[in-house]
């Protein structure tokens, strides 16, 4: 029993997955599902206030951001 486990050679046996999953039938639906998952993850992340595109518009500056901001001084020329 363990002889089959220890003698497994992935390079020789990886073709077997394509005997079960026919790429001519399933490749486009798999790509569509991957696209949907990627869009869902991006939509979820961009819905978070700290990662949204309009982060600067909707957030008020806090004491930490004001203290961390560089000061602007005018020099006389």
C-alpha positions in Angstrom: 0.0 0.0 0.0 2.7 2.5 1.0 4.8 1.4 -2.0 2.4 3.3 -4.3 2.6 6.4 -2.2 6.3 6.5 -2.1 6.8 5.7 -5.8 4.5 8.6 -6.9 6.1 10.6 -9.6 4.1 13.8 -10.4 5.8 14.4 -13.8 4.6 11.0 -15.0 1.1 11.1 -13.5 0.0 14.8 -13.8 -1.7 14.1 -17.2 -4.4 12.1 -15.4 -6.3 15.2 -14.3 -7.1 16.0 -17.9 -8.6 12.6 -18.3 -11.3 13.7 -15.8 -11.4 17.5 -16.7 -11.7 18.0 -20.4 -10.3 21.4 -21.2 -12.3 21.7 -24.4 -15.4 21.7 -22.2 -14.3 23.2 -18.9 -11.5 25.7 -19.6 -13.7 28.7 -20.4 -16.1 28.1 -17.5 -13.1 27.8 -15.1 -11.8 31.1 -16.5 -15.2 32.7 -16.0 -15.3 31.5 -12.4 -11.8 32.8 -11.7 -12.8 36.1 -13.2 -16.0 36.3 -11.0 -13.9 35.4 -7.9 -11.4 38.1 -8.7 -14.1 40.7 -9.3 -15.8 39.8 -6.1 -12.6 40.1 -4.1 -11.9 43.5 -5.7 -15.4 44.7 -5.0 -15.2 43.7 -1.4 -11.8 45.3 -0.9 -12.8 48.6 -2.6 -15.9 48.7 -0.5 -13.8 49.0 2.6 -13.3 52.7 3.5 -9.5 52.4 3.9 -9.1 51.0 0.4 -11.7 53.0 -1.6 -10.8 55.3 -4.5 -12.4 58.3 -2.7 -10.6 57.8 0.5 -9.4 61.4 0.8 -12.9 62.8 0.1 -14.8 60.9 2.8 -12.3 60.9 5.6 -11.5 63.8 8.0 -7.8 64.2 8.9 -7.0 62.9 12.4 -4.4 64.2 14.8 -2.0 61.5 13.8 -2.2 62.3 10.1 -1.9 66.0 10.8 1.2 65.4 13.0 2.7 63.1 10.4 2.1 65.5 7.5 5.2 67.5 6.4 5.1 71.2 7.3 5.1 73.7 4.5 7.2 76.7 5.2 7.7 79.7 2.9 11.2 81.0 2.5 11.8 84.6 1.7 13.7 85.0 -1.5 
